[in-house]
Amino acid sequence: MGNENIRSKLFFKRAISGNLVVQGIRYAQDKFLLMLLMLCFFQNGRAQDKTISITIDDIPNTEMYEQNGFRSDLLLMLDALDVPFTIFINEDKIYKTRFRAKNEKLLEAWIANAQSLIGNHSYSHPRYSEVGYEAFMADVVKGEELSRDLAIKYDKELRYFRFPFNDMGKDSLQHHRMRDFMESRNMVITPFTIESSDWMFDVVYRYYLEQGELEKAKAIGEAYVQKTMAMVEHFETVAQTEHGRPMSHIYLCHDNRLNTDYLEEIIIRLKQQGYDIVDLDQSLEDPLYQLPDHYYRKWGVSWLYRWMASQKIRVSWMKQEPSLKDIESTYHEIIKKRQ
């Protein structure tokens, strides 16, 4: 107690002659607000629930749409399961095949679905840290020309944004400039807590299908499911250890052949483990998503890592992630063959 009294006296003595009082008040206000949000969250009973939302990037996959006879089996599967999901749209995909009118109808089908929420994923999926502020800003605006009209048509909002590669900038300046830009457009930067490199599994999976090696393809699909569930367990442990409770997770995946065939199995497994599949709006009600982001690099890491002030602790948790070395090795072998 004596040491605490000394610290308190020193704090107020220094504060009298500087801005520390103002900073302290702001900090206390922020802390109080966060505690209030958490209290409401606990009273609603949600903190004890196991919930997760499904978010799907790179919508619409027009190349696969053409291959499947102008039918999105992923959308049909999600519709049959009757689970909420959020889509993140790259409008340039509409122009990547010669069937523009059909591709627009595909995008409209995703947006019209009763269970979907809508997000902008930029027009052409550039890396913000590479193209810079002005070019990226223009790409963001261009990426909602059709989507916004369709959102209005179906009485929905286009207010979510997810950075391509979750690259929020190479340094704090880029981070803050783009945050300010998003706020000026009333856009919500969308986080994620769990992902399992499905894009990499998908490359390997499609390669084996193309080669007619169906057993190998099946093994990759099953490995993807197992690895995803291992990632869920890992990030549950991170949340419980760092924040003392379960949280409402956000899973990131992509519109691809792999998820067309295996996302259903992941959703079934999640439900078997007691998870409710909720929409993104509900997940973001978890007060943890109000925590400050301490990560000012370009790499697309989980928000559970971004909230860690200590790089040492962050790296320690990253090293405990389930290994992806096997799929990484196979992926790079396939990429070399295609060069």
Secondary structure, 3 states (H helix, E strand, C coil): CHHHHHHHHHHHHHHHCCCHHHHHHHHHHHHHHHHHHHHHHHHCCHHHCEEEEEEEEEECCHHHHHHCCCCCHHHHHHHHHCCCEEEEECHHHHHCCCCHHHHHHHHHHHHHCCCEEEEECCCCCCCHHHHCHHHHHHHHHHCCHHHHHHHHHCCCCEEEECCHHHCCCCCHHHHHHHHHHHHHCCCEECCCCEECCHHHHHHHHHHHHHCCCHHHHHHHHHHHHHHHHHHHHHHHHHHHHHHCCCCEEEEEEECCHHHHHHHHHHHHHHHHCCEEECCHHHHCCCHHHHCCCCCCCCCCCCHHHHCCCCHHHHHHHHHCCCCCHHHHHHHHHHHHHHC
